[in-house]
Amino acid sequence: MPTPVRKRKEYTSIEEVWRDYKANGDKELRNMLIEKYLPLVKYIAERLLAKLPQNIELDDLTSAGIFGLMDAIEGFDLNRGVKFETYCTTRIRGAILDELRSLDWVPRIVRNKANRVEGAWKGLEMELGRPPTDSEMAERLQVSIDEYEDLLRDASAITIVSLSDKAREDQGSKTLRTIDLLENKKQIDPEDELRRKEVTEFITKGLTKKERLIMILYYYEDLTMREIGATLNLSESRVCQLHSRIILRLKSQLKKYQAELLS
């Protein structure tokens, strides 16, 4: 006699799928969860792609993000009282950024341009005792203003870094990723709040109103350059240029601050 086909259970909520999957680890249930949260992977991949050079493919980012999603599904604890969307977002972003880092997605020529611009900026700032203007930078680099703006736009491609660094527990030898250490969402950590305030003040100190808005919208609100441009009535390329200048200035300030702390 033929083997009877097992009838698939009908689920009325995603919570039921989660409970059964955690109870028996059924691969079919895992696939249902992947299908449920796949739009989130695509959304995160598209947001990251908007900040990357044109040679990066969306499919590559999505594939890496799916592995992050699978890892998040395996590690998610139903009893911790955390929404899965909150838990998996950082895992997905971390997987994508780790993939980009392993592929060395920033071409060597882009790194060379970034080093060239940063070196010229530091040299002029030391000579002038102030941040150099665009025309002074262009003259030092022996390029036109338009070519200098192109250099800034290319150099800005290396500002994305991985958020999934390793963190070791104080006791024992187990090594965790930073994203595995979940904070208590129900309580505000005064130390973290103070640190965040100090960092925000440091970043925005000396910036114009427009520059502050660009930094806040880009890093705090997670808007793309195009979305920021639409908000501030600027072109996408102009926002990118302003962002690159701000980053150069902040790098210089941070190195001075570091030197003061170590002196």
N, C-alpha and C positions, 0 to 999 in steps of 0.2 A: 504494500500500500504506500502511496506517496506521503512524504512527510508533510504534516499540516503546516500551513503558513501562519506564523504568529501575528495576530492582529495588533497593529500599532495603537497604543493608548492615545486617546484624544485629550489634549491639555487645554484648559480654559484660561490659564495665566502663565506668565513666564516664571513666576515664583514656584509653581508646581514643577516646571522643568528643572529649575535649579535644585529643588529638594531631591528629586529622583536622581539627577545626575550625581550629586554629592553622595547619595546613598549607594549607588551601584557603578558609577563611572562609565555608563553606557556611551559608546562613541556616537551613536545616533543622536543622543541627547546633546552631546557636546557640539555636534554639527548644527543642531537647532539653535544653540546659543550663539555660535559663530555667525550664523545667518542673521540672527536677531540684532547683533551689535556690529555687523559689517558696515552699515552706513556711517557709524561713528568713526571707524577706521578710515573710510574714504574722506570724511570731513576733515579729520586731522591731517591726513596726507595732502589734501588740497591746500589747507592753510599753510603747511610747511613749504609746499612747492612754490607758493607765491613769493617766498623769500629766497628762493634758490635760483642759480643760473639756469638758462633755458635748456642746457644739455641733460638735465635731470628729468627722468621719465616718471609720470604719476604712477604707472603700474609697478615700478620698482619700489616706490615708497609704500604703496598699498600692500604689496607682498610682504615687506618687512613688518608693516603694522599688523598684519594678520598673525604673524608669529608672536608678536607682543600680546595680541588679544588672546591667543591660545594659552600663552603663559599665564596671563591674568586669570583666565577661566580656571586653570588648574590650581592656582594659588589662592583664589578668593575664598574667604571664610564667611559663611552665611551668618555666623553668630557674632560678628564684630560690630554689627549695626551701621555699616558703611554702605552707601549706594555703590553698586557695581560700576556705574558710569564714572563716578568719581575715582574709584580705585583703578580702573583699567586705562583711563585717559593718559596718565603719566607712563604707564607701562608701554602703551602703544607709541607715544612720542619717543620714549627712550629707545625702543627697538628700532624705530626709523632713524633716529640720530646716530645710534651705534652702527647701523648699516652704512650710513653716509660716511661716518668716520673710518670704518674699516676699508671702504672703497677709496679713501682719500679723494673725496668728490671735488675738492678745490684743486684745479689744475695748477701745476708748478708756476706757470706764467702769471696766474692770478696772485699767488703767494709772493712772487717777486715784485709785482706791482704794489702790493700792500706794504711790503718792507721798504720799497723805494719811497713811497709817499710818507710813511711813518718816520723814516730816517730824515727826510727833508723837513718835515714838521718839527721834529725835536731840535734839529740843528738851527733852524730859523728862530724858534722860540727862545733858545739859549742866547742867540746873538741879539735879538730884539728886546727880550725881556717881556714879551707879550705874545699872544697867539698871532701867527702870521695871517695876512689877508690872502684871498684867492690869487690875486695878481702876483703877490710876493712868492707864493708857492709855485705858481706857473713859471715864474722867472727862474727860480732855483732849479726846478726840474727841466727847464729849457723846453717847455711845451706851451702851446696856446691855452687860453682859458677853456675853450671847448675840450681840448685834449685832457686838460687837468680834471675837468668834470667827469670825463669818461674814466679816467684813472680812479677817481673816488668811487664811482659806481661799481667798477670791477672789484676794487679793494673791499667794498662792503660785503662781498659774498662770503668772507671768512669769519664773520662775527657770530655764526651759529655754533654752539658747542653742545656736547652731550650732557644730559642731565642725570645719567645713570651711573655715576661714579661709585666706586666701592666704599663701603663703610664697615669697619670692624667693630663688633661688640666689645665692650669693656671687659666682660667676663666670658671666658671660653674662647674657642678658636673659630667659631662660625662667622663666615664672611657674608655680609648682606649688601645689597645695593641700597643706595640712599632712598630710592623710591619705595623700598620695602618697609621703611620705618614710618608708619602712618601716624600723623598727629591726631590729637584729640580735638575733633571739630566742635565739640560742645564747650570748649573753654579756650579763651584767648591767653596765649603765653605772653606775659608782660615783657620778657626779655626779647622775644621775637618781634613784638610790636615796636619796642624801642629801637631795635636794630633796623627794622624796616623804615622807621621814620628817619633815622640817621642816614641810611643809604639814599632814601628819596631826597633828603635835603642836600646831600653831597652831590647827587647826580644833577639836580636842578639848579644848584648854586651857580650864579653867573650866566645862566641861560636866559635868552629872551622869552617872552610869552609864547611865541610860535614854536621855539625850540623845545620848551617844556611840554607843550601840548603834543609834539611829535613823540617825545620819549614816553610820555604817559600813555598815549594811545597805542604805541607800538609794543611796549613791554608790559604794561599793566592791563590794557584792554584787549590786547592781542589782535589789533587791526592790521591789515596788510598795508603796504605802501600806497596801493591804489585807493583803498578805503580812506586812509588818512588824507590823501590828496583831495578826494571828493569832499571830505569834511572841512578842510582848510582852504578850499578853492585853489589848490596848487596842482601842478602836473605830477604824475608819479615819479618822473625822473628828478624833478626839483626836490621832492620829499626825500628821495634816496640820497641826493647830494647833501642836503642839510643834515640828514642822519649821519652820513659818513664824516662830516666835519665835526659834529658833536662827539662822535666816538673817538676821533683823533685827539680832541681836546681833553676828553675824560681819561684816556690812556695816559696822557702826559701828566694830568693832575694826580692820578692814582700812583704813578711812579714816584712823583715828588713826595706824596703822602707816605708811601712805603719807605722811602729813603729817610724821612724824618723819624719814623717809628724805629728804624734800625740804627739810627745814629746815637 
